[in-house]
Amino acid sequence: MSQNQSTSEPISTAEHSGNQSHTRHFDVVINGGGMVGAAVAVGLGQLGLSVAVIEARAPQAFDVSQPLDVRVSAISVASAQLLSRLGVMENLLALRHVPYTGLETWEMEGCVTQFSAEQVAEPLLGYFFENRLIQLGLWQQIETLTNVELFCPAKVVKFERIKPSGKGESLDVAQDAITIELDNGSILSTHLLVGADGANSQVRQWAGIGLTGWDYSQSAMLINIETQTPQQFVTWQQFTPQGPRSLLPLPGNNASLVWYDSPARIKQLMQLNDAQLAEQIRENFPSRLDPHFTVKAKGSFPLTRRHAQRYYEPNLVILGDAAHTINPLAGQGVNIGFKDVDILITQVASAIGNGDVWWHDCVLKRYQQARYVDNQLMMTAMDAFYAGFSNDILPLKILRNGMLKLANIDGPIKQKVLKYALGL
């Protein structure tokens, strides 16, 4: 792992005139160029499809002197394999990251459940990366694909379905399609509109796809700290009735703390200065946290569960946070988004290989069938953990800690749970 990489070149994006009067056609238009949207763009671009990516902000170029971002993701083994197939993992490993080999969770001391890479015969459980570095690596890969074009900065102002009139249009235009008007005046058309535009997805809302879900009445605070502890390779989480307290290793002697609590409590903590916040952390986090640390950065967000009622409409598909937001308890959010990406690319590639119309409903339906129930199961499992540890009733506390102790016994069940979490 290289922590002293030279400064990356800034991402360049195509300039688009606001005076274009004609419609430009792409096989695929992706609204959203974050981690999930950019991964879809690379994967579909590598299949030879013409792809447009619409994004409001380009990722900042990397420099080793930049402070660590508070938005960090645990990338599972399966997600790392996807990123390798997309050709970006090697470059990502040259940027800041931490491989982690262990995961520990507990409530009462002595009832710790420990997972290690050795238990599933893997060299590691995954990596911690700053979100924007994953996005940056994917954008750099997009720049190598001549059939993928970035429209950035740009925002969608209008979606519209177009129907063929049957009066001698070219094959591309004669198919049912969707047009997308951008705020710079550009107009795009596509056979497949992909919504990778986050929890408040424009694409999902325009398609009239409903949501089920609820707010958890909790928020999470992300706190970057600098410690006197050398590089750590184990991530841990203690459950409390107010919510978990977690540590995620960051490069060097840094770490990310995640503090789950009521919205009012998190709001109060966000108003503290760094020294006051550090004192609150020492009082509320487990004693295994090195008390000699300084707070470097912080942020917060509310916890919500949202699941789209379906993942596709004719000529349209959604994935990632546009399709589902999950309790971040086990760091599965971006990983199930990358699973969506993997399956969508696989289904489109299969259709192309079989000579089928790759954007038709039957292909999108197979993507939904492969992902919907699996995502639902993961969301339900996270809810069960959340509900099971969200009270301080003594008999339940004894029962769940006994279960944690049992779960620490090495065996086939423990291996299956860990492999599922890793996406293997």
N, C-alpha and C positions, 0 to 999 in steps of 0.2 A: 504493500500500500504506500503510495507516494503522497506525502502531505505537502510537498514543496513543488508542486506542478507550476509551470510557467503560466502566465495569464492566457486564458483562452481568447480566441478572436471573437468579437461581438457578432451576434447573429444579424445577418442582413435580410431584409424582406423586400419583396417586389414592390415597386412604386406603381400605383394604379390611378389613372386619371379619373377625376370625377365627371368627365365629359363624354364617357363612352356611351354610344347610342345603341350598340349591338349587344346581344346576349352571348356570353361565352359559355360553352357547354363543357362540363366535366362529368366523368363517370360517377364520381362521388364528391359530395360537398360535405365537409365536417364543420359543424359549428362548435368551436371550442378547441383550443390548441394546448390545453394543459397536458398532464402526464398521460391520461387515457386517450384523449383526442389525438395527441401527437403519435402515440403508439399505433392507433388505428391507421393513421395516415401513412406511417412507414410500412406497416404490414400490407395494406392494400396497394400502396405504390409499388412495393416489391413484386406484386402479382402482375404488374404491367398496366394497372388502371390509372387513368388520369384523375388526380385528386386535388381539390382545393381545400385549404384550411383557413377558417375565419377566426381571428383572435384579436382581442382589444389591446393586449400588452405582450411584447416579446420578453422572454426571460433575460435577466441581466447577465452579461458576460462574467465569467468566473475569475476571481483574483484571490490568491491565498491570504491577502491581508483583510479580506472582507470578514465581518463578524458572522458567526454561525446563525442561520435562520432559525426561527422558532418552529417553523412548519417542517416536521421530520416524519418520515415514513419508515416502517419496518418492512423491508422487501423480502418476501418469502423465497424459498428455493425455487418454487414453480414460477414466480414472477421473474426471478433472476434468469431462469432458463428461457422465458419468453424474450426478455431484453437481449439475451445472447443471440437468439435466433434472428432478432431484428437488427443485430450488428452494432449494438450500442454499449454492451456491458463492458467491453475492454476499455473503451474510453471513459466510462463512468468510474471504473476502478482506479483510474489515474487521478480522479478528483477526491475530495474529502469524503470519507465514509468509515464505517466501523463494521467489521464482520462480527456477528455474535454467535456464541456456541452454547449458551445456556439461558434458561428461562425459569424463574422461581416465583411461586405465588403462595401466599399464606394469609391467614387472619390472626390466629393465635400462635404464639411461638411454640415450636415443637410439632406443628402440623403443616410443615412446608411440603409443597409438591414441586419437585425439581424435574425439569426436562432438559435433556442434553442432546447434542448432535450425535453422540456415540450411540444413543439408544435406537436411532434409525439408520445407523451406518452412513452418516453424512459428515463431511468435514465441518459444516456449520449449519446453523438454523436459518440464517439469512443475513441481511445487511441493513444498517441504518444509514439512510441518505437524507439530505435536505431535499425537499420536494422540488425546488427550483433547479437543482442540479440534474435530477432525473429528466425534467422537462428540457433543460438546456442540451443534454446529451441527445435526446430524441430530435430536437430542432436541428442540431448539427448533422444528424443523419438525414433529415429531410433535405437539407441543403445539397446533399450528394445525389438526390433523385430528381432528374430533369422533368419527370412527369408529375411531380407534386409541387404545388404552388402555395405560398403563404400570402394571405391577404391580412396584413397587419401594419399599423393599427386599423381595425375595421370592426363595425358592428352591423348586425342585421336590422333593417328597418321594416322589412316586409317579406313574408313567404306567400307563395301562391301556387296552386295546382294548375297545370295546363293540360288540356286534352287535345289529341290530334284531330284535325279537321278532315283528314283524308284527302287533301288536295295537293298531293305530290310533294310533301315535305321529304327531307332526307330521312334516312332510317333513324338517326339519333333523335331528331325533333319529333318524328311521327309517333314515338312511344309516349305513354303517360309519363309525365315528369313534374318536377317542382322547380319553380324559379325563386331565386333569392335576391332581393335588392339590398345593397349595402349603403351605409351612410355616406360613402364617397361617390355614390352614383353608379357604381358597377352593378351589373345584373348578371347573375350566374344561373345556369340551369343544370339539372342533374337527374340521373335515374335513381340515385340513392342519397337521401339526406340523412346524415348521421348526427344525432344529438349527443354530444359529449360536453355539454355546456353547463354542467353542475346541477346542484340541488334545485335551483330556480330556473331550470331549463326552458328557454324560449321555444325550442323545438317541441318538447313534450306539451307545453301549454297550447301552442298553436295546433297541434294534432288532436287536442281534446282528450288526451290520455289522463285519466284520473289517478289519484293517489290514495293509499290507505296509510295510516300511521298515527303517531302521537308524539308529543313532547315528553321528555323524561323528567321534567322539573329538576334538571341538573345542568350545570355547566362544567366545562373543563378549562383549567388554566395551564398553559404551557410556559415553563420557566427554564431558560438556559442558565446553567451555573458553571463556574470554573472552580474546580476542587484542587486539593493537594494529593488526591489519589491518582496513581498512574492509570494508563489506559485500561478501561474495564471491558469485559467481553460477555458479561451476564446482565440481562435485563430482568428487573424484578418488580413485583406488584404486591402490596399489602391491601387487603380489603378492610374497610371500616364501615360502620353504619351510615356515615355521611357520603361514602364513595371511596374508590381506590386511591392509593398513593403509589405512584409508579416512578421508576427510573429507567431511562433509555440511555445507553452509552453513546457518547459523541466522541469525535476524534481527540486524541491527546488526553489531557486531564479534564475534559469537559463532559457534561451530562445534561440531559433534558429531563426535567421533572414534570410529571403530569398530576395535577391536583384536581380531583373531581369533588364537587360540593354543590350546595344549593346556589341558585343564581344570585341571591342576595349576598351570600358569603363570598363568592368569586368576585362580585362587583366591588365589595369592600376591600378584598385583597389587591385588586387591580389598582386601587387608589393609593396604596402604600408606596413609600419610596423603597429603593432597593434594600437598604439596611433593615428597615422595618419588616419587609417581606421575608428577608433571610431569617429574621428572628422567629417569625411565624412558622416558617418551614422547619426550623430546628425543634419547635415545640410540637409539631403535628406529624412529622414524618418519622418512620422507624429509625431506631438507633443505629442501624447498619449504614445509614447515610453519613458520610464524612461531614462532621459539623463545621469544618474549616473550609468554607466556600464563599464565593461572592456571586451575587445575582448579576447576570449580564444582559438579559432580555426577557420579555414576557409578552403573553398574548392570551386571549380567551375566546371561547365560542360555546353556544348552547348545544345541548345534546338532543337530537331529534331522530326519530325513526320514520322513514318514508319509503314506500314501495309502490312503484307504478303498477297499475292494474294490468298492463300489458307492455311489451317491449317493442312492438312494431305496428305500423300501419302500412298501407300500400306506398312503396317508394320511400319508406322512412323507418329508421330504427334508432333506439336510444340505448345507452349503456353507461356504466360508471355511476357517478352520483346523480345523473339525470334519471336513472332508473331506480336507484336505491341509495339510501343513506342508512348507515348502521351504527349502533353503539360502538365507539372506538375502543372498547374494553380490551380487546385482544389484538388491536392493530390490523384488522382485516380489511379496512375500507378500500384502500387502493389495490390490495391484492385480489379482492373479488372483482374489482373493476378491470384488472389485467386479465382475469379469467374470462370476463366478457369479451375482451379484445381478442384473446386467443381463439375462442370458439367462433366468433364472427369471421375472423380471417380464415379459419379452417373451413367453415361452411361455404364461404364465397369461393375459396380455392377449389373445393370439391365440385361446386357447380360449374365453374369455368372448365375444370378438367373433364367433366362429363358432357360438355357442350350445352349445358342448360343455361337459361336466362338467369344470371346470377343475382339480379336484384328483385326477383319475383317473390311473392308472399311465401311460397313453399320453402324457399331458402331461409327467409327471415324467421319463419315459424320454427324451423329446426334449431336455429340459434336460441329462440325463446325457450323451446322445450329442454334444451341442454342446460340453460342457465337459471330459469325462473325458480324451480323447486330447490335447487342447490343454494341459491341466494336466500330463499325463504328459510331453509334449514339453518343456515349460518346466522341469520338475523334472530331467529327464535332461540338458538343456543346462547347468543349473547344476552338476549332478554332474560333467559332463565338464570344466567349467572348474575346479572344485574339485580333481578328481583330476589334471588336467593340470599344475597349478601346485603340487602338494603334495610335490614332491621337488626335490632339488638335483643330479640327475645331469646332468653338463655337456652331453652331446650333446642331451638332451631340452630343456635350458635354452636352448641355441642355436636349436633348432628352433622352440620355442614363441615365442621373442622375434622370430625371423624372421617367424613367422605374424602376430604383433602388428603388425610393421612393414608387412607386406603389407595387413593389415586397415585400415591407416590411409589407404590409397589411396582417394580418393573414387570412387565408382562405384555401379552398380545394386545390387550385393550388399551394400555397406555401408549403402545407403539402406534396403534390405529388412530387414536386421538391426535397424536403429534403429527403423523403423516397427513391427516386431513387438514390440520392447521397450516401445514407447510405447502399444501396443494399437491402433494405427491400421490 
